[in-house]
Structure formats: C-alpha cells, structure tokens
Amino acid sequence: MPAIDLARLRKQANRLADFFFLPDEFMKHLREILDFYVNYTLRTKENVAPGSNLKTYRTPPAVITHIENELRAVAEANPHFALELADVLWDEGALETRLLAAYLLGRIPPQEVRLLPRLTAWTQQIRDPEVRSALLSTSLTRMRQETPNQFLILVREYLHPERTRTWSNGIQALLPMIADTSFTNLPPILDLVEPIIEEAPSTLQNDLAELIVALYRASANETIFMLKHVLTHSQNPMTAVTLRRISSSFPPPLQKELRELLRPQPLTAQRYAEEVPMGFVEDMPVSKIVEVKQKTPRKKKSEETPASVNVKTVSRKTRKGIKDA
C-alpha cells in the first residue's frame, strides 16, 4: 500500500463525487481508488473481512472517511440520487461499498418513505458486525437528530416483547442517542429498556453491558434507581443472574450500589418440608408407631444345640424314668 498523500486522496475523492449522478461511472472510479490503496500485507487468500462473509479491499479507514466527506453535501442536496447510489453500492457486496451505502442512508431526510424499508431489509440480511453497527447508528443519524420521536417508535418496534431476535438491534440503535450529550430526555429510553433488562436472554449479555454502561454515563442516579427497581421487583430469577455475570464491566461506583442486590441469596425452604404435609406424624396413632428391634447376631454353628433327634431321645428317657419311680 502506498503512503497516503492526503492532498492526492482529497483530489481523488473530489473527482469521484463528480460521478455522483452516474452510478456506473461512480463504481468504476471507486474501484480504482480502493484498489490503489489496498493494503496487500493484510490481504488474505480468501480476501474476506475477519468475522465476516463480505469481500474486502483492505482499504484504510481514512480513505473511506475522505470519500464520505466529499459525498456528504451532494447527498443531502439530492436524497433521491443518494438512495439510488446507495442501492448500487450495497449490491456490490464488498465491506467498503456497504459501509458507504450505510453512510448515504444517514444523509437522507427521515421523511423519505423508502428509507425505513431499505434499512429494515439490509439489517435483516447482514451478518458483518461492522456494517450492522453502521446501519443502526450512521444510517439513522438524521432521524435520531431531526425526528427523535419517530426514531423511538422505530426502536420500540425493535424491542417488541415478541421479537427477542431484534432486541440487539434496538439496543445498538439506542447507544448513539444515549451518548449524545445534547439529548436530555432519558426517561422514555429508560421506560423502553427496563423490561428488556428484566427479560434479556443470556445471548444479549454483551449488548446489555454496553447499554447499562452508556445509561450510567448519561445519568448515574436515574440508572441506579431503575436497576434497583428491576432487581427488587423482578419475578424472573435470571434477571439477577444475568446482571451479576456482566457486573464486572460496570463502573466501580455502580458495582458498589448493586452489590447487595446481586449477591446470591441462600435457600431458605427445605425440600422435605415442602413434600411432606405438616401434621403427618402427629395424626398417626401411637399404637401404629412400631419400634424397630435391633437384630441379634446369629450364633456360630459350633455353639448351637445338638440336633433335634437327640433332644427328643433324652426327653423320652427322662419321662420313662419318672414313671418307674
């Protein structure tokens, strides 16, 4: 990979933006730029991104960032063409082109009726974690900032009680809003996530840890109050178990606040007392209580009485002698 000449890269990205309205030409020049900055030292035989099923050019992130910066103004001014170009970039199927497609979705106004269907379809089919994260954060930038209520309606759909498969998407979509210091209306978010924290399966432990840490940084007092309420009133025994497992990732002050509630509780009920009804022994008549006698050890053969035949013979002789007398 040649050293990145920022002046040259800026010129290349600027020329690429000239083909914004010509998707085929845009793709041709984009491939040339991505190939020019390929990092061959990182290229694998399969040429697939780690942990992904997408092919990749191994292009440095700085190159993608410069291209995004050049496309921003023209994409916001021409949302219809931005959506068309995003479709072409997505269909190309490479890691870098799909990241650019996700970026273009984030420059489209939230009022665009085709935005949510496109976002929903792409989120459902993607497996790459980097692209998925971009779709749930970058692609929702304008909706999150300009129409927060519409954004929360979308997140509520992700966090629907009957759709546990999409709970992770809802949590990841919320993280940028929680981290935004200009956003101060935290209670609606707490109301959304409280039942998720209570019922989250073990597969969501990492997402849950990220969510709780983000909430604590945004408002420590409200987060502590909410977590204590969940732990105190939850009917799900796995709630405390899950929070105890991820508590090591919490900030130390939060760990201290929750320590007692997360401590494993000892068992107080005895199984026998539950199985046998009270009064069972008291109602039994005394006469029915049989004392078990201790078994007497059997005598050895050498100590046994002579055979029964001899005993009878002696008995007869003794009786006859008595009669004679």
C-alpha positions in Angstrom: 0.0 0.0 0.0 1.5 3.4 -0.9 1.7 6.0 1.8 -1.5 8.1 1.9 -0.9 11.5 0.4 -3.8 13.5 1.8 -3.7 16.1 -0.9 -3.9 13.5 -3.6 -6.6 11.5 -1.8 -8.7 14.6 -1.4 -8.4 15.3 -5.1 -9.3 11.7 -5.9 -12.4 11.8 -3.6 -13.4 15.1 -5.1 -13.3 13.8 -8.6 -15.3 10.7 -7.5 -18.1 12.9 -6.3 -18.4 14.4 -9.8 -19.9 11.0 -10.8 -22.5 11.0 -8.1 -25.3 11.1 -10.6 -23.8 8.4 -12.7 -23.8 5.2 -10.6 -21.9 3.0 -13.1 -19.1 5.6 -13.6 -19.0 6.2 -9.9 -18.5 2.5 -9.2 -15.7 2.3 -11.8 -13.7 5.1 -10.3 -14.4 3.9 -6.8 -12.9 0.5 -7.5 -9.8 2.2 -8.9 -9.4 4.2 -5.7 -10.0 1.2 -3.4 -7.5 -0.9 -5.5 -4.9 1.9 -5.4 -4.9 2.0 -1.6 -5.1 -1.8 -1.0 -3.0 -2.9 1.9 -1.5 -6.1 0.5 0.2 -7.0 3.7 -3.2 -7.7 5.2 -4.8 -9.4 2.3 -5.8 -13.0 2.8 -6.1 -15.8 0.3 -9.9 -15.6 0.5 -9.9 -11.8 0.7 -12.7 -11.8 3.2 -13.0 -9.5 6.2 -12.4 -11.2 9.6 -15.6 -12.4 11.2 -17.5 -11.6 8.1 -18.7 -13.1 4.9 -18.0 -9.9 2.8 -15.1 -9.5 0.5 -12.9 -6.6 1.3 -10.2 -4.4 -0.4 -8.4 -3.9 2.9 -8.5 -0.2 2.3 -7.5 2.0 5.3 -10.5 3.7 7.0 -9.0 7.1 6.3 -9.7 6.6 2.5 -13.4 5.8 3.2 -13.7 8.8 5.5 -12.4 11.2 2.9 -14.9 9.8 0.3 -17.7 10.2 2.8 -16.8 13.8 3.5 -16.8 14.6 -0.2 -20.2 12.9 -0.7 -22.0 14.5 2.2 -23.1 17.8 0.8 -24.2 16.4 -2.6 -26.1 13.5 -1.0 -28.0 15.8 1.4 -28.9 18.1 -1.5 -30.0 15.1 -3.7 -31.6 12.4 -1.5 -33.3 10.7 -4.4 -30.0 10.1 -6.2 -28.3 9.3 -2.9 -30.7 6.4 -2.4 -30.1 5.1 -5.9 -26.4 5.2 -5.5 -26.7 3.5 -2.1 -28.6 0.6 -3.7 -25.8 0.2 -6.3 -23.1 0.3 -3.6 -24.9 -2.2 -1.5 -25.4 -4.6 -4.4 -21.6 -4.5 -5.0 -21.3 -6.7 -1.9 -17.9 -5.5 -0.5 -17.3 -4.3 3.0 -16.2 -0.9 1.9 -19.1 -0.3 -0.6 -21.7 -1.4 2.0 -20.2 1.0 4.6 -20.6 3.8 2.0 -24.1 2.7 1.4 -24.9 2.9 5.1 -23.4 6.3 5.2 -25.5 7.6 2.4 -28.7 6.4 4.1 -27.7 8.6 7.0 -27.7 11.6 4.8 -31.2 11.1 3.5 -34.0 13.0 5.3 -36.2 10.9 7.7 -39.3 11.9 5.8 -38.2 9.8 2.8 -40.7 6.9 2.7 -38.2 4.5 1.2 -35.6 4.9 3.9 -37.1 2.6 6.6 -37.9 -0.3 4.3 -34.4 -0.2 2.9 -32.9 0.0 6.3 -35.1 -2.9 7.6 -34.2 -5.1 4.7 -30.5 -4.5 4.9 -30.4 -5.0 8.6 -32.1 -8.4 8.3 -29.7 -9.8 5.7 -26.4 -8.5 7.0 -24.1 -10.6 9.1 -21.0 -8.4 9.2 -20.8 -6.7 12.6 -19.2 -3.5 11.3 -21.8 -3.0 8.6 -24.6 -3.8 11.0 -23.3 -1.3 13.5 -23.2 1.3 10.7 -26.8 0.6 9.7 -28.0 1.0 13.3 -26.0 4.2 14.0 -24.7 6.1 11.0 -27.8 5.3 8.8 -30.1 6.6 11.5 -28.2 9.9 12.1 -30.7 12.4 10.7 -33.7 10.5 12.1 -32.2 10.4 15.5 -31.3 14.2 15.4 -34.3 15.6 13.5 -37.2 13.4 14.4 -36.4 11.7 17.8 -40.0 10.6 18.3 -40.0 8.8 15.0 -36.7 7.2 15.9 -38.0 6.0 19.3 -41.1 4.5 17.5 -38.6 2.5 15.3 -36.6 1.4 18.4 -39.9 0.3 20.1 -40.6 -1.9 17.2 -37.1 -3.5 17.5 -37.7 -4.0 21.3 -41.2 -5.5 20.9 -41.7 -8.2 23.6 -42.5 -10.9 21.0 -39.4 -10.1 18.8 -36.5 -11.1 21.0 -34.5 -11.7 17.8 -34.4 -7.9 17.1 -33.7 -6.7 20.7 -30.0 -6.5 19.9 -30.8 -4.1 17.0 -32.8 -1.9 19.3 -30.1 -1.7 21.9 -27.4 -0.9 19.4 -29.6 1.8 17.8 -30.1 3.5 21.2 -26.4 3.7 22.1 -25.6 6.8 19.9 -28.7 8.7 21.2 -27.8 7.9 24.9 -24.2 9.0 24.2 -25.4 12.3 22.6 -24.8 15.0 25.3 -27.4 17.2 23.7 -30.1 14.6 24.3 -31.5 15.1 27.8 -34.9 13.3 27.7 -33.7 10.0 29.2 -36.9 8.7 30.9 -38.5 7.5 27.7 -35.4 5.4 27.0 -35.4 4.0 30.5 -39.1 3.0 30.1 -38.2 1.3 26.8 -35.3 -0.7 28.1 -36.5 -1.6 31.6 -38.5 -4.7 30.5 -35.6 -5.7 28.2 -33.1 -5.7 31.1 -35.5 -7.8 33.2 -36.2 -10.4 30.5 -33.0 -10.3 28.3 -31.7 -13.8 27.4 -28.0 -14.8 28.0 -27.2 -14.1 24.3 -27.7 -10.4 24.9 -25.2 -10.1 27.8 -22.7 -8.0 25.8 -25.4 -5.7 24.4 -26.9 -5.3 27.9 -23.5 -4.4 29.4 -23.0 -1.7 26.7 -26.4 -0.4 27.4 -26.1 -0.1 31.1 -22.7 1.5 31.0 -24.0 4.1 28.5 -27.0 4.8 30.6 -24.9 5.2 33.7 -22.6 7.7 32.0 -25.6 9.7 30.8 -27.3 9.7 34.2 -25.9 7.8 37.1 -28.8 8.4 39.5 -31.6 7.5 37.2 -29.8 4.4 36.1 -29.1 3.2 39.6 -32.7 3.8 40.6 -34.0 1.9 37.6 -31.7 -1.1 38.1 -32.6 -1.3 41.8 -36.3 -1.2 40.9 -35.8 -4.0 38.4 -33.8 -6.2 40.8 -36.3 -5.7 43.6 -39.5 -6.3 41.7 -38.5 -8.8 39.0 -40.3 -12.1 39.1 -37.6 -13.6 36.7 -34.9 -15.3 38.8 -32.5 -15.0 35.8 -32.5 -11.2 36.0 -30.1 -11.1 38.9 -28.1 -13.9 37.5 -27.5 -12.1 34.2 -26.7 -8.7 35.8 -24.3 -10.5 38.2 -22.5 -12.1 35.3 -22.0 -8.7 33.5 -21.4 -6.6 36.6 -17.6 -6.8 36.3 -17.9 -4.5 33.3 -19.9 -1.8 35.3 -18.1 1.3 36.7 -16.9 0.6 40.3 -19.4 3.0 41.9 -22.3 1.2 40.1 -20.9 -2.2 41.2 -20.9 -0.9 44.8 -24.5 0.3 44.6 -25.8 -3.1 43.3 -23.5 -5.4 45.3 -26.1 -6.4 47.9 -28.9 -6.9 45.4 -26.7 -9.0 43.2 -25.4 -11.2 46.0 -26.6 -14.8 45.6 -29.4 -15.5 48.1 -29.3 -18.6 50.3 -32.0 -21.2 50.0 -34.4 -21.0 53.0 -37.0 -23.6 52.1 -36.4 -27.3 52.9 -37.4 -29.7 50.3 -38.7 -32.3 52.8 -40.9 -29.8 54.5 -42.4 -29.0 51.1 -43.0 -32.6 50.1 -44.4 -33.9 53.5 -47.6 -32.2 54.8 -47.4 -30.8 58.3 -49.1 -33.0 61.0 -48.4 -36.3 59.2 -46.6 -37.7 62.2 -48.8 -36.0 64.8 -52.0 -37.5 63.4 -50.7 -41.1 63.4 -52.0 -43.2 66.3 -49.4 -44.1 68.9 -50.2 -47.8 68.5 -49.1 -47.6 64.9 -45.6 -46.5 65.7 -43.5 -49.7 65.8 -40.1 -49.7 67.4 -37.6 -51.5 65.3 -35.7 -54.0 67.4 -32.0 -54.3 67.0 -31.1 -57.6 65.2 -29.4 -60.1 67.4 -26.3 -61.7 65.8 -26.7 -65.4 64.9 -24.8 -67.9 66.9 -22.0 -69.8 65.3 -22.5 -73.4 64.2 -20.2 -74.8 66.9 -22.3 -73.2 69.7 -25.7 -74.5 68.5 -27.8 -77.0 70.5 -27.4 -80.7 69.4 -29.7 -82.0 66.7 -33.4 -82.2 67.5 -33.4 -86.0 67.3 -31.1 -86.3 70.3 -33.2 -83.8 72.2 -36.3 -85.9 71.7 -34.5 -89.1 72.8 -33.3 -87.6 76.0 -36.7 -86.2 76.7 -38.4 -89.7 76.4 -35.8 -91.4 78.7 -36.3 -88.8 81.3 -40.1 -89.2 81.3 -39.8 -93.0 81.5 -37.5 -92.8 84.5 -40.0 -90.6 86.3 -42.9 -93.0 85.7 -40.8 -96.0 87.0 -40.1 -94.2 90.2 
